[in-house]
Amino acid sequence: MGIKIRKGDTVAVIAGDDKGTMDHPRLGRVLSVDEEKHRVVVEKVNMVKRHTKARRQGMKSGIIEKEAPLHISNVMLYDPKAKRGPRVRIQTRPDGTRERVSVTSGESLPKGE
């Protein structure tokens, strides 16, 4: 079974420290997907601080804040029309192309990138 979340999709965080509430889910855009490790990096979610040392001249040292990966089970694809994270199914069109369809609304979900 393939991963239905792609780079550029809008997702809602449903578990972990960065999850929101049902009324106000924590949303973010997927920056990268690692299919082998089942991890996604979501923009401005799960921020960690990395202490870096200047390795060469001209490089700055200090504390850098960046996104850490989340397990793919902790995020859910977000449907802006339904204003929630629905389950997703893959549907094949008559011309042979495949698209992601929201189970709740029955409408096609927009592509990320």
Backbone as CSV, one residue per row, in Angstrom:
resi,resn,N_x,N_y,N_z,CA_x,CA_y,CA_z,C_x,C_y,C_z
1,MET,0.845,-1.185,0.000,0.000,0.000,0.000,0.882,1.237,0.000
2,GLY,0.661,2.136,-0.921,1.497,3.314,-1.051,1.114,4.420,-0.082
3,ILE,1.997,5.374,0.033,1.748,6.526,0.888,0.949,7.543,0.097
4,LYS,-0.146,8.038,0.676,-1.025,8.950,-0.040,-0.661,10.418,0.175
5,ILE,0.338,10.681,0.984,0.764,12.061,1.245,1.984,12.362,0.391
6,ARG,1.959,13.489,-0.294,3.032,13.896,-1.190,3.578,15.261,-0.775
7,LYS,4.737,15.593,-1.306,5.364,16.888,-1.056,4.442,18.001,-1.562
8,GLY,4.252,19.029,-0.738,3.413,20.157,-1.113,1.986,20.061,-0.618
9,ASP,1.567,18.901,-0.103,0.204,18.743,0.410,0.043,19.491,1.727
10,THR,-1.183,19.883,2.020,-1.508,20.455,3.321,-1.994,19.322,4.208
11,VAL,-1.389,19.204,5.386,-1.752,18.133,6.312,-2.120,18.722,7.666
12,ALA,-2.902,17.957,8.433,-3.241,18.294,9.803,-2.505,17.332,10.715
13,VAL,-1.897,17.850,11.771,-1.196,17.005,12.743,-2.243,16.475,13.710
14,ILE,-2.339,15.146,13.833,-3.390,14.549,14.651,-2.872,13.895,15.926
15,ALA,-1.544,13.807,16.101,-0.988,13.193,17.303,0.361,13.819,17.610
16,GLY,0.729,13.801,18.877,2.030,14.326,19.290,1.909,15.683,19.954
17,ASP,3.057,16.282,20.249,3.088,17.561,20.953,2.518,18.707,20.136
18,ASP,2.581,18.616,18.821,2.151,19.717,17.964,0.737,19.565,17.430
19,LYS,-0.030,18.629,17.956,-1.394,18.483,17.435,-2.258,19.628,17.942
20,GLY,-3.255,19.970,17.180,-4.198,21.005,17.579,-5.420,20.368,18.207
21,THR,-6.547,21.079,18.124,-7.814,20.539,18.596,-8.673,20.194,17.385
22,MET,-9.823,19.603,17.625,-10.714,19.267,16.511,-11.215,20.532,15.823
23,ASP,-11.445,21.593,16.611,-11.941,22.844,16.042,-10.837,23.600,15.315
24,HIS,-9.623,23.556,15.837,-8.492,24.282,15.263,-7.309,23.335,15.092
25,PRO,-7.312,22.528,14.028,-6.189,21.605,13.835,-4.922,22.358,13.450
26,ARG,-3.784,21.795,13.802,-2.493,22.373,13.439,-2.175,21.966,12.013
27,LEU,-2.146,22.930,11.104,-1.945,22.655,9.693,-0.542,23.031,9.263
28,GLY,-0.070,22.403,8.212,1.229,22.731,7.655,1.390,22.102,6.283
29,ARG,2.358,22.617,5.540,2.651,22.117,4.199,3.792,21.109,4.296
30,VAL,3.670,19.997,3.584,4.690,18.947,3.612,5.891,19.409,2.798
31,LEU,7.072,19.411,3.435,8.302,19.812,2.763,9.012,18.625,2.129
32,SER,8.955,17.461,2.776,9.580,16.266,2.203,8.928,15.020,2.783
33,VAL,9.022,13.916,2.038,8.468,12.628,2.449,9.559,11.577,2.304
34,ASP,9.798,10.804,3.363,10.725,9.681,3.324,9.889,8.403,3.391
35,GLU,9.696,7.759,2.237,8.811,6.601,2.166,9.393,5.374,2.857
36,GLU,10.707,5.243,2.869,11.324,4.075,3.503,11.167,4.107,5.022
37,LYS,11.354,5.282,5.620,11.253,5.419,7.077,9.858,5.833,7.530
38,HIS,8.933,6.073,6.591,7.560,6.513,6.887,7.558,7.804,7.700
39,ARG,8.329,8.777,7.241,8.437,10.058,7.935,8.144,11.203,6.976
40,VAL,7.574,12.292,7.518,7.327,13.506,6.740,7.856,14.696,7.521
41,VAL,8.310,15.716,6.794,8.727,16.973,7.400,7.663,17.995,7.039
42,VAL,7.059,18.603,8.065,5.970,19.554,7.876,6.461,20.945,8.263
43,GLU,6.114,21.925,7.448,6.565,23.309,7.635,6.055,23.877,8.960
44,LYS,6.969,24.387,9.782,6.705,25.039,11.059,5.996,24.142,12.079
45,VAL,6.250,22.828,11.994,5.705,21.865,12.946,6.859,21.006,13.433
46,ASN,6.874,20.674,14.730,7.907,19.849,15.346,9.278,20.514,15.227
47,MET,9.344,21.775,15.631,10.592,22.543,15.541,11.570,22.092,16.634
48,VAL,12.828,21.908,16.234,13.888,21.550,17.167,15.016,22.570,17.028
49,LYS,15.808,22.715,18.087,16.938,23.640,18.060,18.221,22.844,17.891
50,ARG,19.029,23.283,16.956,20.297,22.607,16.654,21.428,23.581,16.938
51,HIS,22.340,23.205,17.824,23.493,24.037,18.137,24.588,23.724,17.126
52,THR,25.000,24.721,16.365,26.004,24.495,15.331,27.273,25.269,15.646
53,LYS,28.375,24.723,15.201,29.688,25.330,15.379,30.188,25.738,14.000
54,ALA,30.841,26.888,13.908,31.371,27.350,12.628,32.469,26.386,12.178
55,ARG,32.286,25.744,11.049,33.239,24.747,10.561,34.310,25.364,9.677
56,ARG,33.989,26.465,9.016,34.984,27.140,8.175,34.802,28.642,8.319
57,GLN,35.746,29.366,7.811,35.715,30.812,7.943,34.540,31.377,7.138
58,GLY,33.817,32.311,7.751,32.666,32.921,7.108,31.355,32.246,7.478
59,MET,31.422,31.050,8.019,30.218,30.336,8.445,29.853,30.774,9.851
60,LYS,28.552,30.955,10.115,28.129,31.422,11.428,27.827,30.245,12.346
61,SER,28.139,30.443,13.598,27.768,29.453,14.601,26.576,30.000,15.373
62,GLY,25.921,29.133,16.107,24.769,29.569,16.896,23.712,28.490,16.969
63,ILE,22.516,28.912,17.332,21.399,27.989,17.490,20.474,28.147,16.284
64,ILE,20.276,27.068,15.570,19.410,27.076,14.389,18.147,26.301,14.727
65,GLU,16.996,26.876,14.379,15.732,26.194,14.594,15.252,25.625,13.266
66,LYS,14.947,24.324,13.246,14.500,23.706,12.005,13.465,22.630,12.312
67,GLU,12.793,22.164,11.252,11.748,21.163,11.400,12.359,19.769,11.521
68,ALA,11.815,18.972,12.418,12.224,17.585,12.556,11.135,16.711,11.928
69,PRO,11.494,15.524,11.441,10.485,14.670,10.816,9.481,14.110,11.821
70,LEU,8.255,13.901,11.334,7.178,13.259,12.089,6.868,11.915,11.441
71,HIS,6.365,10.979,12.225,5.916,9.732,11.625,4.653,10.001,10.823
72,ILE,4.508,9.303,9.720,3.408,9.576,8.794,2.043,9.270,9.418
73,SER,2.007,8.427,10.449,0.737,8.113,11.102,0.247,9.265,11.970
74,ASN,1.108,10.234,12.263,0.729,11.364,13.093,0.163,12.534,12.301
75,VAL,0.096,12.416,10.973,-0.478,13.480,10.150,-1.580,12.900,9.277
76,MET,-2.496,13.780,8.870,-3.606,13.377,8.022,-3.786,14.422,6.944
77,LEU,-4.013,13.978,5.728,-4.249,14.888,4.617,-5.443,15.768,4.946
78,TYR,-5.356,17.077,4.645,-6.399,18.035,5.016,-7.222,18.420,3.794
79,ASP,-8.539,18.365,3.936,-9.458,18.750,2.866,-9.996,20.136,3.189
80,PRO,-9.620,21.182,2.410,-10.076,22.538,2.735,-11.579,22.725,2.575
81,LYS,-12.220,21.947,1.702,-13.676,22.085,1.523,-14.441,21.524,2.713
82,ALA,-13.992,20.384,3.224,-14.654,19.765,4.371,-14.161,20.359,5.691
83,LYS,-13.055,21.120,5.638,-12.420,21.724,6.821,-12.066,20.671,7.879
84,ARG,-11.588,19.525,7.398,-11.122,18.469,8.289,-10.263,17.496,7.506
85,GLY,-9.700,16.552,8.194,-8.861,15.552,7.553,-9.657,14.302,7.250
86,PRO,-10.079,14.099,6.015,-10.867,12.908,5.694,-9.976,11.722,5.372
87,ARG,-10.571,10.556,5.315,-9.864,9.411,4.774,-9.785,9.598,3.270
88,VAL,-8.796,8.983,2.666,-8.543,9.195,1.242,-8.549,7.851,0.528
89,ARG,-9.144,7.827,-0.657,-9.075,6.634,-1.497,-8.535,7.030,-2.857
90,ILE,-7.942,6.091,-3.538,-7.421,6.311,-4.885,-8.471,5.842,-5.870
91,GLN,-8.834,6.718,-6.800,-9.846,6.384,-7.789,-9.238,6.515,-9.181
92,THR,-9.567,5.577,-10.051,-9.053,5.604,-11.413,-10.107,6.216,-12.326
93,ARG,-9.703,7.228,-13.084,-10.605,7.873,-14.036,-10.751,7.010,-15.284
94,PRO,-11.765,7.308,-16.131,-11.922,6.539,-17.378,-10.729,6.645,-18.323
95,ASP,-9.980,7.770,-18.263,-8.820,7.910,-19.153,-7.581,7.206,-18.616
96,GLY,-7.676,6.566,-17.438,-6.568,5.786,-16.908,-5.744,6.494,-15.847
97,THR,-5.951,7.802,-15.634,-5.194,8.513,-14.604,-5.802,8.224,-13.239
98,ARG,-4.963,8.331,-12.230,-5.407,8.078,-10.852,-5.450,9.382,-10.094
99,GLU,-6.412,9.514,-9.184,-6.525,10.721,-8.372,-6.924,10.346,-6.952
100,ARG,-6.580,11.217,-6.019,-6.955,11.019,-4.629,-8.328,11.650,-4.410
101,VAL,-9.212,10.908,-3.768,-10.578,11.368,-3.556,-10.889,11.309,-2.066
102,SER,-11.517,12.363,-1.554,-11.951,12.409,-0.163,-13.141,11.479,0.019
103,VAL,-13.107,10.639,1.051,-14.202,9.712,1.300,-15.437,10.460,1.774
104,THR,-15.265,11.509,2.591,-16.416,12.219,3.144,-17.129,13.073,2.109
105,SER,-16.390,13.857,1.338,-17.037,14.751,0.373,-17.152,14.134,-1.016
106,GLY,-16.342,13.134,-1.329,-16.379,12.500,-2.635,-15.695,13.317,-3.718
107,GLU,-15.059,14.424,-3.341,-14.408,15.292,-4.319,-12.916,15.003,-4.393
108,SER,-12.333,15.363,-5.519,-10.909,15.168,-5.742,-10.114,16.122,-4.863
109,LEU,-9.038,15.624,-4.266,-8.167,16.475,-3.442,-7.123,17.133,-4.332
110,PRO,-6.797,18.401,-4.063,-5.810,19.084,-4.911,-4.423,18.477,-4.760
111,LYS,-3.665,18.529,-5.842,-2.291,18.034,-5.823,-1.396,19.031,-5.118
112,GLY,-0.341,18.525,-4.487,0.623,19.391,-3.821,1.515,20.091,-4.814
113,GLU,2.588,19.446,-5.198,3.523,20.018,-6.180,3.709,19.075,-7.324
